[in-house]
């Protein structure tokens, strides 16, 4: 039974699965992965795209991404650009933004012609027609048409990119501007052709596990509910069966982040400066690249929950590798961009491929719960959860109540950042989440966000009395570096030595 109803996601999964099988079997045989991808679309099989040859080219580029290579053979290797365009998949998308449909009645009013200031519209034999050499895609003709016969079709990747990082070349193929892209993965979520995809690190992770390299897995709070009928302890146990020495909740790091961000928030409130949270890497990239003043003056300097738990484990076990597993593709960039204890990042799609390759079913695991984070730390998975956790940490510290705003999705993030920029932000702290719904709505999630949220609430009910303080008493972060250190800062420090 297919894992996804979306054909492009299923093909991606099938390629990842074969890559995992090859990596677990021993020496990676790239030719076998390519051969498997070719077999996924047969000459006599059902057509997914216009022809079998195009689908095979798309799959070939998917193989490249699954093996940690750039989608394009000619593109220079750039590990920072996590989200890439599979050009063979992209050319199936609508290229013309403004189109005249059969609803056109060739009316006498000729409203479309009157509204066009560029002489791009004329009357054809059966309906109006557009001269695309003159059309500026302003959409005035569509607004003027009394029959709604002219439609404006915005390309999904462009419409969902919050930072206008997507354009297209002369052939209509999407192009990502690496100087603008925040690797949030919203284009990946939106593209109906599966043309926007993320590069994978699954092969080096599987290779390290097969070689017996001592490695810890750390799982994002949104892992709850991703595998039907499996509890969080069962999921953690299943991950350990893949070869990881132990699997830890990143929610423990989230509890620590809530405490430290609460302390930062108190300082910001005293200075009259709003604080923006640090857990979403897409949001942090948005600040750094598009709102540098806010990044410098308002962003929390506390590390993300991923970095917090990784720093703790690396301090206690410096000889162990650490692999983060979550629904976020921007985390792959975060693990490289900062001074990081995280060696690799996997998505839930990649985790699922590893589990299927090893015939591991999470709901079959027999486990005992060996301690857990608070529901406030686990709540980082959903929109509003970070702000609620910081408010709770302030309350537990005996501080005054604070006013928080949570931006649910990248476009709401931009709206709130504009208010900060204008000095009109109405609260003390802004929680920014690029994915609608929070991390549970991430581009590599396996289950719809609403379903995951319901499962999380049900499983976490017995844990509702646990406070952040109790969680941190059980899992101390004393002596752990909880502040962001950029690689350039480290280089400057080393140069000073």
C-alpha positions as CSV (number, residue, x, y, z in Angstrom):
1,X,0.0,0.0,0.0
2,X,1.5,3.4,-0.9
3,X,2.5,5.7,2.0
4,X,1.4,8.9,0.2
5,X,-1.6,9.7,-2.0
6,X,0.6,12.4,-3.6
7,X,2.4,10.6,-6.5
8,X,5.4,12.9,-6.4
9,X,5.9,12.3,-2.7
10,X,5.5,8.5,-3.2
11,X,8.2,8.5,-6.0
12,X,10.5,10.5,-3.7
13,X,9.9,8.0,-0.9
14,X,10.5,5.0,-3.2
15,X,13.8,6.4,-4.2
16,X,14.8,7.2,-0.6
17,X,13.8,3.6,0.3
18,X,16.1,2.1,-2.3
19,X,18.9,4.3,-1.3
20,X,18.5,3.2,2.4
21,X,18.4,-0.5,1.3
22,X,21.6,-0.1,-0.6
23,X,23.3,1.8,2.2
24,X,22.3,-0.8,4.8
25,X,23.4,-3.7,2.6
26,X,26.9,-2.4,2.5
27,X,28.9,-0.4,-0.2
28,X,26.5,2.0,-1.8
29,X,25.8,1.0,-5.4
30,X,24.6,4.2,-7.1
31,X,23.9,2.3,-10.3
32,X,21.4,0.0,-8.5
33,X,19.5,3.0,-7.1
34,X,19.3,4.5,-10.6
35,X,18.2,1.1,-12.0
36,X,15.4,0.9,-9.4
37,X,14.2,4.4,-10.1
38,X,14.1,3.5,-13.8
39,X,12.0,0.4,-13.0
40,X,9.4,2.5,-11.1
41,X,8.1,3.8,-14.5
42,X,7.7,1.1,-17.1
43,X,6.9,1.6,-20.8
44,X,3.6,-0.4,-20.3
45,X,2.7,1.1,-17.0
46,X,0.4,3.9,-15.9
47,X,1.6,7.3,-17.1
48,X,2.1,9.9,-14.4
49,X,3.5,12.6,-16.6
50,X,3.3,13.2,-20.3
51,X,5.7,10.4,-21.1
52,X,7.8,7.7,-19.4
53,X,11.0,9.3,-20.5
54,X,10.3,12.6,-18.6
55,X,9.3,10.7,-15.5
56,X,12.6,8.8,-15.7
57,X,14.5,12.0,-15.9
58,X,12.6,13.4,-12.9
59,X,13.5,10.2,-11.0
60,X,17.1,10.4,-12.0
61,X,17.3,13.8,-10.5
62,X,15.5,12.5,-7.4
63,X,18.2,9.9,-7.1
64,X,20.8,12.6,-7.1
65,X,19.1,14.4,-4.3
66,X,18.6,11.2,-2.3
67,X,22.4,10.6,-2.6
68,X,23.3,14.0,-1.3
69,X,24.1,15.5,-4.8
70,X,22.7,18.6,-6.5
71,X,19.6,17.9,-8.6
72,X,21.2,19.4,-11.7
73,X,24.4,17.8,-13.1
74,X,25.8,21.2,-14.0
75,X,25.0,23.0,-10.7
76,X,28.1,23.7,-8.5
77,X,27.8,21.9,-5.1
78,X,26.3,24.3,-2.6
79,X,25.4,22.6,0.7
80,X,23.6,25.7,2.0
81,X,20.9,25.5,-0.6
82,X,18.8,22.7,0.8
83,X,15.7,23.2,-1.4
84,X,16.4,22.8,-5.1
85,X,14.4,22.6,-8.4
86,X,14.1,19.5,-10.4
87,X,13.8,21.1,-13.8
88,X,12.3,18.1,-15.6
89,X,9.4,18.2,-13.2
90,X,9.0,21.9,-13.2
91,X,8.2,22.3,-16.9
92,X,4.8,20.7,-16.4
93,X,3.6,23.8,-14.5
94,X,1.5,26.6,-16.0
95,X,3.9,29.1,-17.6
96,X,1.4,31.9,-18.5
97,X,0.1,33.8,-15.6
98,X,-2.8,35.5,-17.5
99,X,-5.0,33.4,-19.7
100,X,-8.2,33.8,-21.6
101,X,-10.7,30.9,-21.1
102,X,-13.6,29.6,-23.1
103,X,-15.9,31.8,-21.0
104,X,-15.0,34.8,-23.2
105,X,-18.1,35.8,-25.2
106,X,-16.2,38.3,-27.4
107,X,-18.5,41.0,-26.0
108,X,-19.1,44.4,-27.5
109,X,-17.9,46.2,-24.4
110,X,-14.4,45.0,-24.9
111,X,-13.6,45.8,-21.2
112,X,-10.4,43.8,-21.3
113,X,-9.0,45.8,-24.2
114,X,-9.9,49.1,-22.5
115,X,-8.3,48.0,-19.2
116,X,-5.0,47.0,-20.9
117,X,-2.5,50.0,-21.1
118,X,0.0,48.0,-23.1
119,X,-1.9,47.0,-26.2
120,X,-1.5,43.4,-25.3
121,X,-5.2,42.3,-26.0
122,X,-7.0,42.1,-29.3
123,X,-10.2,40.4,-30.5
124,X,-9.6,37.1,-32.2
125,X,-12.1,35.1,-34.3
126,X,-13.8,33.5,-31.3
127,X,-12.5,35.3,-28.3
128,X,-10.0,37.9,-27.1
129,X,-6.4,36.9,-27.3
130,X,-3.2,38.1,-25.5
131,X,0.0,39.1,-27.1
132,X,2.4,37.8,-24.4
133,X,5.3,39.8,-25.9
134,X,3.5,42.9,-24.8
135,X,1.7,41.6,-21.7
136,X,3.0,42.9,-18.3
137,X,0.9,40.4,-16.3
138,X,-0.7,43.3,-14.3
139,X,-4.1,41.5,-14.2
140,X,-6.2,44.6,-15.0
141,X,-7.9,42.7,-17.9
142,X,-9.0,40.0,-15.5
143,X,-10.5,42.5,-13.1
144,X,-12.3,44.3,-15.9
145,X,-13.9,41.2,-17.6
146,X,-17.6,40.9,-16.7
147,X,-17.6,37.2,-17.4
148,X,-14.5,36.3,-15.3
149,X,-13.2,34.8,-18.6
150,X,-9.6,35.9,-18.0
151,X,-7.9,34.1,-15.1
152,X,-4.8,34.9,-13.2
153,X,-3.0,31.7,-12.3
154,X,-0.1,32.3,-9.9
155,X,2.5,29.5,-9.9
156,X,2.1,27.7,-6.5
157,X,5.8,27.9,-5.7
158,X,5.9,31.6,-6.2
159,X,2.6,32.2,-4.5
160,X,3.8,30.4,-1.3
161,X,7.3,31.8,-1.2
162,X,7.2,34.5,1.6
163,X,10.4,36.2,0.5
164,X,10.0,36.3,-3.3
165,X,13.0,34.0,-3.8
166,X,11.5,32.3,-6.8
167,X,11.4,33.5,-10.4
168,X,11.7,31.6,-13.7
169,X,14.0,31.5,-16.6
170,X,13.3,32.0,-20.3
171,X,12.0,28.5,-20.6
172,X,9.6,28.9,-17.7
173,X,11.6,26.8,-15.2
174,X,11.6,28.0,-11.6
175,X,14.8,29.5,-10.3
176,X,15.6,29.9,-6.6
177,X,17.6,33.0,-5.6
178,X,20.0,31.7,-3.0
179,X,20.5,35.2,-1.7
180,X,16.9,35.4,-0.8
181,X,15.9,31.8,-0.1
182,X,15.3,31.0,3.6
183,X,15.0,27.2,3.0
184,X,11.6,27.2,4.7
185,X,10.3,24.5,2.3
186,X,7.0,26.3,1.6
187,X,7.6,25.9,-2.2
188,X,8.2,22.2,-1.6
189,X,4.8,21.9,0.2
190,X,3.0,23.9,-2.5
191,X,4.4,22.4,-5.7
192,X,1.9,20.0,-7.3
193,X,4.6,18.5,-9.5
194,X,7.1,17.7,-6.8
195,X,9.6,20.0,-8.6
196,X,10.9,21.7,-5.4
197,X,12.7,19.1,-3.2
198,X,15.3,18.9,-0.5
199,X,18.7,17.3,-0.6
200,X,19.1,14.3,1.6
201,X,21.8,13.1,4.1
202,X,20.3,9.7,4.7
203,X,23.1,7.7,3.0
204,X,25.9,9.0,5.2
205,X,23.7,8.4,8.3
206,X,22.9,4.9,7.4
207,X,26.6,4.2,6.5
208,X,27.7,5.5,9.9
209,X,25.1,3.3,11.7
210,X,26.1,0.2,9.6
211,X,29.8,0.8,10.6
212,X,28.9,1.0,14.2
213,X,29.7,4.6,14.9
214,X,28.2,5.5,18.3
215,X,25.4,7.8,17.4
216,X,22.5,9.4,19.2
217,X,19.2,10.3,17.6
218,X,17.3,13.4,18.8
219,X,13.7,13.7,17.6
220,X,11.6,16.8,17.2
221,X,8.5,17.2,19.4
222,X,6.3,16.8,16.3
223,X,7.4,13.1,16.0
224,X,4.4,12.3,18.2
225,X,1.5,11.1,16.0
226,X,3.5,10.7,12.9
227,X,3.2,6.9,13.0
228,X,-0.3,5.5,13.4
229,X,-1.0,3.7,16.7
230,X,2.6,4.2,17.9
231,X,3.3,6.1,21.1
232,X,6.3,8.4,21.5
233,X,8.2,5.7,23.5
234,X,7.5,3.2,20.8
235,X,8.7,5.6,18.1
236,X,11.9,6.2,20.0
237,X,12.5,2.5,20.5
238,X,11.9,1.9,16.8
239,X,14.5,4.5,15.9
240,X,17.0,2.9,18.2
241,X,16.4,-0.4,16.3
242,X,17.8,1.4,13.2
243,X,21.3,1.4,14.9
244,X,21.2,4.4,17.1
245,X,22.6,3.9,20.5
246,X,19.8,5.9,22.1
247,X,17.0,8.3,21.0
248,X,16.2,11.5,23.0
249,X,13.4,14.0,23.0
250,X,14.3,17.4,21.6
251,X,11.4,18.6,23.8
252,X,13.8,18.3,26.7
253,X,15.9,21.0,25.0
254,X,12.7,22.9,24.4
255,X,12.1,23.1,28.1
256,X,15.6,24.5,28.6
257,X,15.0,27.0,25.7
258,X,11.8,28.2,27.4
259,X,13.7,28.9,30.6
260,X,16.5,30.8,28.9
261,X,14.3,32.7,26.5
262,X,12.2,33.7,29.5
263,X,15.3,35.2,31.1
264,X,16.1,37.0,27.9
265,X,12.5,38.2,27.6
266,X,12.7,39.8,31.1
267,X,15.8,41.8,29.9
268,X,14.1,42.9,26.7
269,X,11.0,44.0,28.6
270,X,13.1,46.1,30.9
271,X,14.7,47.7,27.8
272,X,11.4,48.1,26.1
273,X,12.5,45.9,23.1
274,X,10.3,43.1,21.8
275,X,11.9,39.6,21.7
276,X,11.6,37.2,18.7
277,X,12.0,33.5,19.3
278,X,14.8,31.3,17.9
279,X,13.4,27.8,17.4
280,X,12.3,28.0,13.7
281,X,15.3,28.1,11.4
282,X,13.2,29.4,8.5
283,X,12.0,32.3,10.6
284,X,15.6,33.0,11.8
285,X,16.8,33.0,8.2
286,X,14.0,35.5,7.4
287,X,15.2,37.8,10.1
288,X,18.9,37.5,9.2
289,X,18.5,37.9,5.4
290,X,15.5,40.2,5.1
291,X,15.2,42.0,8.5
292,X,18.8,42.4,9.6
293,X,18.1,45.2,12.1
294,X,15.5,43.0,13.9
295,X,17.8,40.1,13.8
296,X,20.5,42.2,15.5
297,X,18.2,43.9,18.0
298,X,15.3,41.6,18.7
299,X,16.1,38.0,18.1
300,X,16.7,35.7,21.0
301,X,20.3,34.6,21.4
302,X,19.2,31.3,22.9
303,X,19.9,28.3,20.8
304,X,17.1,26.3,19.2
305,X,15.8,23.2,21.1
306,X,17.7,21.0,18.6
307,X,21.0,22.7,19.4
308,X,20.2,22.7,23.2
309,X,19.8,19.0,23.6
310,X,22.7,18.3,21.1
311,X,25.0,20.6,23.0
312,X,24.1,18.8,26.3
313,X,24.7,15.3,24.7
314,X,27.9,16.4,23.1
315,X,29.2,17.8,26.3
316,X,28.4,14.6,28.1
317,X,29.5,12.2,25.3
318,X,31.9,14.0,23.0
319,X,32.7,10.8,21.1
320,X,29.1,10.3,19.9
321,X,27.6,11.5,16.6
322,X,24.2,13.2,16.8
323,X,21.5,13.1,14.2
324,X,18.4,15.3,14.4
325,X,15.1,13.9,13.0
326,X,12.2,16.3,12.3
327,X,9.7,17.6,9.7
328,X,11.9,20.6,8.8
329,X,14.2,21.0,5.8
330,X,15.7,24.3,7.0
331,X,17.2,22.4,10.0
332,X,19.7,20.9,7.6
333,X,21.0,24.4,6.9
334,X,21.0,25.3,10.6
335,X,23.1,22.2,11.4
336,X,25.8,23.6,9.0
337,X,25.5,27.3,9.5
338,X,26.1,27.5,13.2
339,X,28.8,26.0,15.5
340,X,26.8,22.8,15.8
341,X,26.9,19.6,17.8
342,X,24.5,18.1,15.2
343,X,26.3,16.0,12.6
344,X,23.3,15.2,10.3
345,X,19.7,16.1,9.9
346,X,17.0,13.7,8.7
347,X,13.4,14.3,7.9
348,X,10.4,12.1,8.8
349,X,10.3,11.0,5.2
350,X,13.8,9.8,5.4
351,X,13.2,8.2,8.8
352,X,10.2,6.3,7.4
353,X,12.3,5.0,4.5
354,X,15.0,3.7,6.9
355,X,12.3,2.0,9.0
356,X,10.7,0.3,6.0
357,X,14.1,-0.7,4.7
358,X,14.8,-2.5,8.0
359,X,11.3,-3.9,8.3
360,X,10.7,-2.0,11.6
361,X,7.2,-1.2,12.7
362,X,7.0,1.4,15.5
363,X,3.6,0.1,16.9
364,X,5.1,-3.3,17.5
365,X,7.7,-2.1,20.0
366,X,7.4,-3.2,23.6
367,X,8.7,-0.4,25.8
368,X,8.7,1.3,29.2
369,X,8.7,5.1,29.4
370,X,12.1,6.2,30.8
371,X,11.3,9.8,31.5
372,X,10.0,12.6,29.4
373,X,9.8,16.4,28.8
374,X,7.0,18.6,30.0
375,X,4.0,19.2,27.8
376,X,5.2,22.8,27.4
377,X,8.4,21.5,25.7
378,X,6.4,19.1,23.6
379,X,4.1,21.9,22.7
380,X,6.9,23.6,20.7
381,X,5.6,21.4,17.8
382,X,2.4,23.4,17.3
383,X,1.9,27.1,16.5
384,X,1.6,29.0,19.7
385,X,3.4,26.4,21.8
386,X,6.7,28.3,22.0
387,X,5.1,31.5,23.3
388,X,3.0,29.5,25.8
389,X,6.1,27.7,27.1
390,X,8.0,31.0,27.6
391,X,5.0,32.4,29.3
392,X,4.9,29.4,31.6
393,X,8.6,29.7,32.4
394,X,8.1,33.3,33.3
395,X,5.2,32.3,35.6
396,X,7.3,29.5,37.2
397,X,10.0,32.1,37.9
398,X,7.6,34.4,39.6
399,X,7.7,37.0,36.9
400,X,4.9,39.3,35.8
401,X,2.6,38.1,33.0
402,X,3.7,38.8,29.5
403,X,1.8,39.4,26.3
404,X,2.7,37.2,23.3
405,X,1.8,37.0,19.7
406,X,2.4,33.9,17.6
407,X,2.7,34.2,13.8
408,X,1.2,31.1,12.2
409,X,3.0,30.7,8.9
410,X,5.6,32.7,7.0
411,X,3.3,35.4,5.7
412,X,2.0,36.2,9.2
413,X,5.7,36.3,10.4
414,X,6.3,39.1,7.8
415,X,3.2,41.0,9.0
416,X,4.4,41.0,12.6
417,X,7.9,41.8,11.7
418,X,6.7,44.8,9.8
419,X,4.9,46.0,13.0
420,X,8.2,45.6,14.9
421,X,10.0,47.5,12.2
422,X,7.4,50.3,12.5
423,X,7.5,50.3,16.3
424,X,3.9,49.2,16.5
425,X,4.2,45.6,17.7
426,X,1.6,45.2,20.4
427,X,3.2,42.5,22.6
428,X,6.4,41.6,24.4
429,X,7.4,38.5,22.5
430,X,6.8,37.2,18.9
431,X,6.8,33.5,18.2
432,X,7.6,33.0,14.5
433,X,6.8,29.7,12.7
434,X,7.2,29.5,8.9
435,X,4.9,26.5,8.6
436,X,1.2,26.9,9.1
437,X,0.2,25.0,12.2
438,X,3.8,25.0,13.4
439,X,6.3,22.2,13.0
440,X,3.5,19.6,12.7
441,X,2.8,21.3,9.4
442,X,6.3,21.0,8.1
443,X,7.2,20.0,4.5
444,X,8.4,16.6,5.5
445,X,5.6,15.6,7.9
446,X,4.0,12.3,7.2
447,X,0.5,13.0,8.6
448,X,-1.8,16.1,8.3
449,X,-1.1,18.7,11.1
450,X,-4.6,18.5,12.6
451,X,-4.4,14.8,13.0
452,X,-1.0,15.0,14.6
453,X,-2.2,17.6,17.0
454,X,-5.1,15.5,18.1
455,X,-2.9,12.5,18.7
456,X,-0.4,14.6,20.7
457,X,-3.1,16.0,23.0
458,X,-4.5,12.5,23.7
459,X,-1.1,11.0,24.4
460,X,0.1,13.9,26.6
461,X,-2.9,14.1,28.9
462,X,-1.3,12.0,31.7
463,X,1.7,14.4,31.6
464,X,-0.3,17.6,32.0
465,X,0.9,18.3,35.6
466,X,4.6,18.2,34.8
467,X,6.2,21.7,34.9
468,X,9.2,23.0,33.1
469,X,11.1,23.3,36.3
470,X,10.5,19.6,37.2
471,X,11.6,18.6,33.7
472,X,14.9,20.6,34.1
473,X,15.4,19.2,37.6
474,X,15.4,15.7,36.0
475,X,17.5,16.8,33.0
476,X,19.9,19.5,34.0
477,X,21.3,21.9,31.4
478,X,23.7,23.5,33.8
479,X,27.0,24.1,32.1
480,X,25.5,23.6,28.6
481,X,26.1,26.3,26.0
482,X,22.7,27.8,25.5
483,X,23.7,30.7,23.2
484,X,24.0,30.8,19.5
485,X,27.6,30.9,18.1
486,X,28.0,31.5,14.4
487,X,30.9,29.9,12.5
488,X,32.4,33.3,11.8
489,X,32.4,34.1,15.5
490,X,34.3,30.8,16.1
491,X,36.7,31.6,13.3
492,X,37.4,35.1,14.7
493,X,37.9,33.6,18.2
494,X,40.3,31.0,16.8
495,X,42.2,33.8,14.9
496,X,42.6,35.7,18.1
497,X,44.2,32.7,19.8
